[in-house]
Amino acid sequence: MSIPFQKYHGTGNDFLIIHADEHVPDRGALAERECDRTDGVGADGVLFLAPEETFNPPRVVMTLFQPDGATAPMCGNGARCAAEWTMNRTGSDSVMIDTQAGTLRADRDGEDVVIEMTPLTFDPGEIPVAADEPVFNAEIEGLEVSVVNTGVPHAVSFVDDVDDVDLEELAPPVRHADVFPGGTNVTVASPDGSGGFRQRTYERGVEGETDSCGTGAVAVAVVARRLGLTDADPVDVHPPGGHLRVSFNDRGRPTLAGPVEHEFDGEVAVEPPIEP
């Protein structure tokens, strides 16, 4: 049997979206199979969305399965894709998104979808990272990083030029370092010459570099501000897949803005449950 999906991407960070009502006996196995860019549809994750359209604004429960078959509590671009999917269904320009990391609000702003992110933290126990105090410019596995949780953990390193970094070699030792009991995403950034930053991210769960990472863009902005590298608001961040904008609202929470595109629709096979 097969079930329908819709393919969306936010600045190149791409996801299969499946309605949560579709019966999928093993969501993790489906994500492992279909995220594969050789043998599957190809994606950075699968979003299972449960809309609750009677609310005003509409709500949607988002569950993200990554290519390794595990769930992730939060994904900035994934949440923006979930918002666009819900807005398209309901005709609303605002939506509330329930994630494992908390409830977020998203709004349409011209061609962009803007999402208020979860509260960020530098607290070692909440990231988590094995440290007695917040980690700034500390060397971990040969890379100087600052550590923040923007819904998921990020180790952020500022370099002269992100293009000179062999991320596939440099990032895995940091991603799996013993000081990160749950692992971490690894993000490198460099000034773009116009007051913003270029970004590349090696994502935990994808186990490779992605064209864009929303939580990584927020991590770049908040760490840059904390280290005194910028006082801009908004902060322009440029991953390989496009342009994201990180602002700070009157509640002190970061917002993430950027375009979202609906690529195509299709169907994926679902293995029937094994009879006992």
Residue pairs with C-beta under 8 A, 6 or more apart in sequence:
1 269
1 270
1 272
2 267
2 268
2 269
2 270
3 18
3 22
3 23
3 24
3 267
3 268
3 270
4 18
4 19
4 22
4 265
4 266
4 267
5 16
5 17
5 18
5 41
5 46
5 265
5 266
5 267
5 268
6 16
6 17
6 85
6 262
6 264
6 265
7 14
7 15
7 16
7 17
7 41
7 43
7 262
7 263
7 264
7 265
7 266
8 14
8 15
8 17
8 81
8 84
8 85
8 260
8 261
8 262
8 263
9 15
9 77
9 81
9 241
9 260
9 261
9 263
10 77
10 78
10 80
10 81
10 113
10 212
10 214
10 258
10 259
10 260
10 261
11 77
11 211
11 212
11 239
11 241
11 242
11 243
11 244
11 258
11 259
12 210
12 211
12 212
12 239
12 240
12 241
12 242
13 44
13 75
13 77
13 78
13 81
13 210
13 211
13 212
13 213
13 214
13 239
13 241
14 42
14 43
14 44
14 211
14 263
15 43
15 44
15 45
15 46
15 47
15 64
15 77
15 78
15 81
16 34
16 35
16 41
16 43
16 45
16 46
16 47
16 268
17 46
17 47
17 49
17 81
17 82
17 85
18 24
18 46
18 47
18 48
18 49
18 268
19 48
19 49
19 50
19 51
20 48
20 49
20 50
20 61
20 63
21 50
22 270
23 270
24 30
24 48
24 270
25 270
25 271
25 272
25 273
26 271
27 46
27 48
27 63
27 65
28 65
28 69
28 70
28 71
29 69
29 271
30 46
30 65
30 268
30 270
31 45
31 46
31 65
31 66
31 67
31 69
32 67
32 68
32 69
33 39
33 40
34 40
34 41
34 42
34 43
34 46
34 268
35 41
35 42
35 43
35 44
35 45
35 46
35 66
35 67
36 42
36 67
40 268
41 266
41 268
43 67
44 66
44 67
44 203
44 206
44 210
45 64
45 65
45 66
45 67
45 72
45 75
45 78
45 205
45 206
46 64
46 65
47 62
47 63
47 64
47 78
47 81
47 82
47 85
48 62
48 63
48 64
48 65
49 60
49 61
49 62
49 63
49 82
49 85
49 86
50 60
50 61
50 63
51 58
51 59
51 60
51 86
51 89
51 90
52 58
52 59
52 60
52 61
53 89
53 90
55 96
57 92
57 94
57 95
57 96
57 105
58 86
58 89
58 90
58 92
58 95
58 96
59 95
59 96
59 97
59 98
60 82
60 83
60 85
60 86
60 95
60 96
60 97
60 98
61 98
62 78
62 79
62 82
62 97
62 98
62 99
63 71
63 100
64 71
64 72
64 74
64 75
64 78
64 99
65 71
66 72
66 203
66 204
66 205
66 206
67 205
67 206
67 207
68 205
68 206
68 207
70 205
71 100
72 100
72 152
72 204
72 205
73 99
73 100
73 101
73 151
73 152
74 99
74 100
74 101
74 102
74 118
74 150
74 151
74 152
74 215
75 151
75 152
75 214
75 215
76 115
76 117
76 150
76 151
76 213
76 214
76 215
76 216
76 217
76 218
76 256
77 212
77 213
77 214
77 256
77 258
78 214
79 97
79 99
79 104
79 106
79 115
79 214
80 106
80 113
80 115
80 214
80 256
80 258
80 260
81 260
82 95
82 97
82 106
83 95
83 97
83 106
83 113
83 115
83 260
84 113
84 260
84 262
85 262
86 92
86 95
86 97
87 93
87 94
87 95
87 106
87 108
87 113
88 262
93 107
93 108
94 105
94 106
94 107
94 108
95 105
95 106
96 103
96 104
96 105
96 106
97 103
97 104
97 105
97 106
97 115
99 118
99 151
101 118
101 151
101 152
102 118
102 119
102 151
104 115
104 116
104 117
104 118
105 115
105 116
106 113
106 114
106 115
106 116
107 113
107 114
108 114
109 257
111 259
112 245
112 257
112 258
112 259
113 257
113 258
113 259
113 260
114 255
114 256
114 257
115 214
115 255
115 256
115 257
116 249
116 251
116 253
116 254
116 255
117 150
117 151
117 215
117 218
117 253
117 254
117 255
117 256
118 150
118 151
118 253
119 253
120 148
120 149
120 150
120 151
120 218
120 219
120 222
120 253
120 254
121 127
121 148
121 149
122 134
122 135
122 136
122 147
122 148
122 149
122 226
123 134
123 149
124 130
124 131
124 132
124 133
124 134
124 135
124 147
126 149
127 147
127 148
127 149
127 153
127 180
127 184
128 153
128 180
128 181
128 182
129 135
129 147
129 153
129 179
129 180
129 184
130 178
130 179
130 180
130 181
131 138
131 147
131 179
134 147
135 145
135 146
135 147
136 146
136 147
136 223
136 226
136 227
137 144
137 145
137 146
137 227
138 144
138 145
138 146
138 147
139 145
140 155
140 174
140 177
140 179
141 173
141 174
141 177
142 170
142 173
143 155
143 157
143 170
143 174
143 186
144 157
145 155
145 156
145 157
145 174
145 186
146 155
146 156
146 157
146 223
146 226
146 227
147 153
147 154
147 155
147 156
147 184
148 154
148 156
148 219
148 222
148 223
150 215
150 216
150 218
150 219
150 222
150 254
151 215
152 185
152 204
152 215
153 180
153 182
153 183
153 184
153 185
153 204
154 184
154 185
154 186
154 187
154 201
154 215
154 216
154 219
155 174
155 175
155 180
155 184
155 185
155 186
155 187
156 187
156 188
156 189
156 216
156 219
156 220
156 223
157 186
157 187
157 188
157 189
158 188
158 189
158 190
158 223
158 224
158 227
158 229
159 165
159 188
159 189
159 190
160 190
161 190
162 188
162 189
162 190
162 198
162 199
162 200
165 188
165 200
167 186
167 188
167 200
167 202
167 209
168 202
168 208
168 209
170 186
170 188
171 186
171 202
171 209
172 202
174 184
174 186
175 183
175 184
175 185
175 186
175 202
175 204
176 183
177 184
183 204
184 204
185 201
185 202
185 203
185 204
185 213
185 215
185 216
185 219
186 201
186 202
187 199
187 200
187 201
187 202
187 213
187 216
187 219
187 220
188 199
188 200
188 201
189 197
189 198
189 199
189 200
189 220
189 224
189 237
190 197
190 198
191 197
191 198
191 229
192 198
192 236
192 238
194 236
195 230
195 232
195 236
196 232
196 235
196 236
196 237
196 238
197 220
197 221
197 224
197 230
197 235
197 236
197 237
197 238
198 237
198 238
198 239
199 213
199 216
199 217
199 220
199 237
199 238
199 239
200 209
200 239
200 240
201 209
201 210
201 212
201 213
201 216
201 239
202 208
202 209
203 209
203 210
203 213
203 216
210 239
210 241
211 239
211 240
211 241
212 239
212 240
212 241
212 242
212 244
213 239
214 244
214 256
214 258
216 239
217 237
217 239
217 244
217 246
217 256
218 246
218 254
218 256
220 235
220 237
220 246
221 230
221 235
221 237
221 246
221 254
222 246
222 254
224 230
224 235
225 231
225 235
233 247
233 248
234 245
234 246
234 247
234 257
235 245
235 246
235 247
236 243
236 244
236 245
237 243
237 244
237 245
237 246
238 244
242 258
242 259
243 258
244 256
244 257
244 258
245 256
245 257
245 258
246 254
246 255
246 256
246 257
247 254
247 255
247 257
248 254
248 255
249 255
